[in-house]
Amino acid sequence: MTLSMKRSDTSGMDQDDRDIVRRYHQRTKHHMKRYAAGPHGLDWASQPDPFRRFTGAEHITLPLLADGLPSLYKDIYVSQQAPERPLNRDNIAVLLELSLGISAWKQYDGSRWALRCNPSSGNLHPTEGYVVCGDMEGLRGGVYHYQSFNHGLEQRCACSLPISGGLLIGLSSIHWREAWKYGERAFRYCQHDTGHALAAIRYAAAALGWQVRLLSNWGDEQIARILGLDRSEDYAQAEPEDPELILWVTPEENSAAEPAELISLSQKAKWQGKANLLSANPQYDWPVIAEVAAATKKNATHPESHTNSEGDWPPLRDIPCELKATTLIRQRRSMQACDGSTAMTSEAFYRLLDTLLPRSDTVPWDAWPYPPHIHMLLFIHRVTGLEAGLYILTRDRSAENGLRKALLRDELDWRKPADCPAHLPFFQLLEGDARQAARAISCHQEIAADGAFSLGMLADFDRVIETGAWYYRRLFWEAGMLGHVLYLEAEAAGIQGTGIGCYFDDAMHDLFGIQDSRWQCLYHFTVGKGVPDTRLQTLPPYKHRD
């Protein structure tokens, strides 16, 4: 099975590609009387293996050292508070352990499954990680696949690459892992998970005192070549991986190596390893996913660098959380139920909203080179000092006028709460009990009504897609990053969160009076006091390595 590539750029983008994206998005909406196309039942015989392996590749077992990292969670938001660690194999091991590694195992009635530090829709984990580096202490130069099951690196290519002072981390997606359960909507979830993983890497790097930058100039074909994703002979009948992004990770601010030279050298080197088959009987019956994946491919472009025009954001509020970064990152969970009674303090709530603002000098937004395109529509249920009802957080003040014109429900009043910090563009739209609406719109899931609040992420959809079809993926990445921030900040506040991928898209738009396609919801989320499932046994993440 080969990886198909298609031309995509920012200037001469085919209108056909943008139309494909719009049709796909419309086609994969859930509706009150009809869900997006998906399997009628789960074929457990074809459930994908959550762990990709490359048979025949040299495996380098990494040490488990994250417990020794002293950084506090609250310190990673403050420049130079987390001590800078040297760039070597052991600290790369910590970076991977706290971003893409296993955080725990759950066990029930003879079944066992892994949880990871990076969230995933349905815990299906379509995202694969790669390391590209030069020679360094404890590690030879080359291209490596991160194998999270055993916390090791599989060397795909040994090559002395001209990379110094940092390393590249590449991410790819295996669409089948999500399509097995979610059908045509799976492409959306793969992009959410790319954003989750990007933010997870940024937080883990911050705990090491390192910097991360998304290299926006790389095209998908370049990413596929450097990671070996285009080597059809190495995948045979195994499920393909689609390239997503490349990150530059470095202890000190410096320039990343240019793709052309890296690719040229790697192509001349010897590659090793064959990808494992994830499903014995895969059902590739969702051709619309391949169509939208091809339409959203990106060519190499000039680098993008966004300096936040809202440079007057004050520093983040202090947070009372004294947990180590390692502890908090590992304890992150997608809660399955809320207690329906615990309220969130307004102080903790406003701190959480503050971390969603796109400060270009603050984790994780310092890794993101694009302007903010996503805003928050909130259902407030139990936040002290705030009336229940509908609210909005505009993450870019320049978008406020457009949103006021787009939200056409007559009774929306755009009133700033009395105790809201002056700099937060947060407004009450409508007072009233919003629990029933939140539950109904989130596919009738009680969890959307039983927490302190839930929300929908509203994207400036049409205008951004007109810039380039490949921006479709980046909108979901931004939403996934926001989701990861919500996960960690909820844990830091002593409560929990969970992403909600199942919601009725247009019912959400109707509730707020959105009457056209310019603004579209891409992801829902809920935060509250989780109720643990006492039937489940929790096991250490890498006990099986013993």
CORMO-V920662 format. One record per helix or strand of 2 or more residues. SS is the DSSP state (@ for helix, = for strand). FROM is the first residue (numbers start at 0). TO is the last residue. If there is no record, write none. Layout:
ss->SS from->FROM to->TO
ss->SS from->FROM to->TO
This chain:
ss->@ from->14 to->26
ss->= from->29 to->30
ss->@ from->43 to->45
ss->= from->53 to->54
ss->= from->57 to->60
ss->@ from->65 to->67
ss->@ from->72 to->76
ss->@ from->88 to->96
ss->= from->101 to->107
ss->= from->110 to->115
ss->@ from->120 to->122
ss->= from->126 to->132
ss->= from->141 to->146
ss->= from->151 to->157
ss->= from->166 to->172
ss->@ from->174 to->206
ss->= from->210 to->213
ss->@ from->219 to->226
ss->@ from->231 to->234
ss->= from->241 to->249
ss->@ from->258 to->267
ss->= from->273 to->274
ss->@ from->286 to->294
ss->@ from->324 to->330
ss->@ from->345 to->354
ss->@ from->364 to->366
ss->= from->373 to->379
ss->= from->388 to->392
ss->@ from->396 to->405
ss->= from->425 to->430
ss->@ from->434 to->440
ss->@ from->446 to->449
ss->= from->452 to->459
ss->@ from->460 to->466
ss->@ from->470 to->491
ss->= from->495 to->499
ss->@ from->504 to->510
ss->= from->518 to->527
ss->= from->536 to->538
ss->@ from->542 to->544
